[in-house]
């Protein structure tokens, strides 16, 4: 399966987890930002015009391998692979709430 489709499944799982919390007055969205080596998954609050505001990094995905990293900062992942989208997508899309990237 293509990496972009796996990322879409991962983000859909993140959205489902947020929606299950019952926040009806908050619209949360997810997006990707592609860098040279990593695809950054970000979330934020969706404004009326569709823009994401108050964005934060959820994870970094290495383009070459599909490895998922916890963010160390806005621009860089933490050391240590947490998951691999090619191997762990079935788990991740159903168990990606809260601190799923923390050890």
N, C-alpha and C positions, 0 to 999 in steps of 0.2 A: 504494500500500500504506500502511496505517496506521502511524504512528510507533511505537506500542507493539509491533507485530509486528516491526518492524525492530530495535528494541532487544532483543527476545527473541532474534532471530537473532544479533545482535552478542554477547549474553551467552552464547549456546550456543557460539559460536566461541571465546570466552574460556575456557569450560569445557573444550572439546575440546583447546585448546592446553595447558591445565594437565594434563589427563589424559594427554596424549601424553608428558609428562615422566617418567611411571612412578612417581609418588609414591603408593604404595598405603596408607601409614599416615596420610595426611592427607586429610581431607575439606574441600574448598574450595567455597564457594558464592558466588553473586552475587545482588544485589538492587538495586532502584531506590528512590530517595527523591525525591519530587516537590516542587520548590520553585515559587516564583512564575514564574520565567523559565526555569529549567533542570531537567532530570531528572538527578540524580546517580546514577551507576553505582558501586556499592561492592562490594568483595569482602571475604571473611573466612574464618575457619575455622569449620566447622559443628560445633557442640557436639552432644552426644547428644540434647538436647532440641530441636534444630533451629535454635537461635539462632546468628546470626553473631557471632563474637568476633574481636577484633583486626582490626577493620574498617579499610579504607583506601579512598580514592577512586581509581577507575580512570579515569573520564572524566566530563565534563559534556556533556549533549546539550541544545541549545537547542530548546525546545518549538515555537517558531514556524517554525523553518527546518530542523530536523534536523541542524544543524551540530554536529560533535563537537570538543570542546576537551580539551586536557590539563589536569589540575588544577594550580592554583597553590597551593592550600591546601584544607583541608577544606570551606571555604565558598565558594570562588571559582575560576572557571576562569582559565587563563593566556590571554594575548592571542594571537590568531591561530587561525583555524579550521584544524584538522588534516584533517578529512574531513567529508563530508556523507552521512548515512545513506541518503538517497533516491538518491544517485548512486553511492556507493561500498560498499554493503552486500555485494555479491558478493566484492569484494576483502577487506573487513574480516573477514567471518566465516571466512575461510580464512587470514588473515595478521595476526592480532591478538595475537601473542605478544610478550613482552619489551617492547621500547621502540618499539612501533608508533606512539605519539603523539609521539615525540621527533623533532626535525628534525635 
